[in-house]
Amino acid sequence: MFLVGLSGGIASGKSSVVQVFRDLGCAVIDADAIAHQVVKPGYPAYHRIVQAFGREILLENGEINRQALGSIIFRHSEKRKLLNAITHPDIRKEMLKQILKYLVQGYRYVILDIPLLFETKTMLRFMKHTVVVYCDPQTQLSRLMQRNGLSREEAEERIAAQLPLEEKRQLAQHILDNSGEWEATRRQTLHLHSQLEDSLDFLPLRLGLFAGFVGIIYLLSQHLLL
Ligand SMILES: Nc1ncnc2c1ncn2[C@@H]1O[C@H](COP(=O)(O)OP(=O)(O)OP(=O)(O)O)[C@@H](O)[C@H]1O
């Protein structure tokens, strides 16, 4: 098995591309969904966040007010580091669990949809392939304004909080250019899908696991025969 890290910028089209991969039957792990899950009431990170940030970041139903927390960490970088230190280990553990599940199910590769793949960098070294869903700055701005009902200033502020898409584009092995018609992006996605399907990058780990398994059976049989 091998890992494919997929990223992009805010409103660049990641979710739309990921949906194509899902429809094709690919194994996809959604880092954002996991990040939402690990801070739900009852999970260990929830208690640590309430301890660190106080009960004023809670909604009436006891869930974490993501908007309130978001605006705190947007203004104070040390608080963002603290929140990351609380949540990232749990997010990585859950990702690993899901990767192992897909490995056992026999998938050759898993696509990890990680919005901040290139900003946080910690997961990059595990990725055999990296993909950026790119679109030009003007298109990104207008799609974000339209989708989220934001003013130009608000949209620009959110885009500026991330690494520029142009830089991510330089760092990725595969670029899906979503600046134009959706059909053109869909075709690029189908092409990348066939490249991943044809790749033999899954073989080393599978052969390694097979050799390990044979080794264990051999050792056990020797042990039982003695
Ligand atoms: N090629 C396209 N043409 C027109 N609209 C598009 C195209 N691709 C995506 N969109 C629209 O742009 C918006 C952003 O797309 P999408 O939600 O897939 O981006 P995203 O990268 O997942 O965003 P975020 O990370 O902010 O959630 C959506 O409203 C989507 O319908």
Ligand as a Chemical Component Dictionary entry (heavy atoms), coordinates in Angstrom:
data_LIG
# 
_chem_comp.id                   LIG 
_chem_comp.type                 NON-POLYMER 
_chem_comp.pdbx_formal_charge   0 
_chem_comp.three_letter_code    LIG 
# 
loop_
_chem_comp_atom.comp_id 
_chem_comp_atom.atom_id 
_chem_comp_atom.alt_atom_id 
_chem_comp_atom.type_symbol 
_chem_comp_atom.charge 
_chem_comp_atom.model_Cartn_x 
_chem_comp_atom.model_Cartn_y 
_chem_comp_atom.model_Cartn_z 
_chem_comp_atom.pdbx_ordinal 
LIG N1  N1  N 0 -14.497 23.875 -11.919 1  
LIG C1  C1  C 0 -15.408 24.523 -11.194 2  
LIG N2  N2  N 0 -16.245 25.421 -11.787 3  
LIG C2  C2  C 0 -17.149 26.126 -11.060 4  
LIG N3  N3  N 0 -17.319 26.011 -9.718  5  
LIG C3  C3  C 0 -16.508 25.138 -9.074  6  
LIG C4  C4  C 0 -15.531 24.349 -9.767  7  
LIG N4  N4  N 0 -14.890 23.594 -8.870  8  
LIG C5  C5  C 0 -15.439 23.862 -7.663  9  
LIG N5  N5  N 0 -16.419 24.789 -7.778  10 
LIG C6  C6  C 0 -17.212 25.399 -6.706  11 
LIG O1  O1  O 0 -16.289 26.128 -5.899  12 
LIG C7  C7  C 0 -16.588 25.988 -4.517  13 
LIG C8  C8  C 0 -15.381 25.378 -3.800  14 
LIG O2  O2  O 0 -15.216 24.018 -4.181  15 
LIG P1  P1  P 0 -14.935 22.884 -3.080  16 
LIG O3  O3  O 0 -15.920 23.003 -1.955  17 
LIG O4  O4  O 0 -14.816 21.600 -3.801  18 
LIG O5  O5  O 0 -13.514 23.395 -2.586  19 
LIG P2  P2  P 0 -12.647 22.945 -1.330  20 
LIG O6  O6  O 0 -11.237 23.101 -1.777  21 
LIG O7  O7  O 0 -13.064 21.618 -0.840  22 
LIG O8  O8  O 0 -13.012 24.059 -0.298  23 
LIG P3  P3  P 0 -12.755 24.126 1.315   24 
LIG O9  O9  O 0 -11.438 23.518 1.608   25 
LIG O10 O10 O 0 -12.777 25.592 1.544   26 
LIG O11 O11 O 0 -13.914 23.406 1.929   27 
LIG C9  C9  C 0 -17.844 25.117 -4.424  28 
LIG O12 O12 O 0 -18.955 25.961 -4.343  29 
LIG C10 C10 C 0 -17.838 24.357 -5.760  30 
LIG O13 O13 O 0 -19.130 24.000 -6.170  31 
# 
loop_
_chem_comp_bond.comp_id 
_chem_comp_bond.atom_id_1 
_chem_comp_bond.atom_id_2 
_chem_comp_bond.value_order 
_chem_comp_bond.pdbx_ordinal 
LIG N1  C1  SING 1  
LIG C1  N2  SING 2  
LIG C1  C4  DOUB 3  
LIG N2  C2  DOUB 4  
LIG C2  N3  SING 5  
LIG N3  C3  DOUB 6  
LIG C3  C4  SING 7  
LIG C3  N5  SING 8  
LIG C4  N4  SING 9  
LIG N4  C5  DOUB 10 
LIG C5  N5  SING 11 
LIG N5  C6  SING 12 
LIG C6  O1  SING 13 
LIG C6  C10 SING 14 
LIG O1  C7  SING 15 
LIG C7  C8  SING 16 
LIG C7  C9  SING 17 
LIG C8  O2  SING 18 
LIG O2  P1  SING 19 
LIG P1  O3  DOUB 20 
LIG P1  O4  SING 21 
LIG P1  O5  SING 22 
LIG O5  P2  SING 23 
LIG P2  O6  DOUB 24 
LIG P2  O7  SING 25 
LIG P2  O8  SING 26 
LIG O8  P3  SING 27 
LIG P3  O9  DOUB 28 
LIG P3  O10 SING 29 
LIG P3  O11 SING 30 
LIG C9  O12 SING 31 
LIG C9  C10 SING 32 
LIG C10 O13 SING 33 
# 
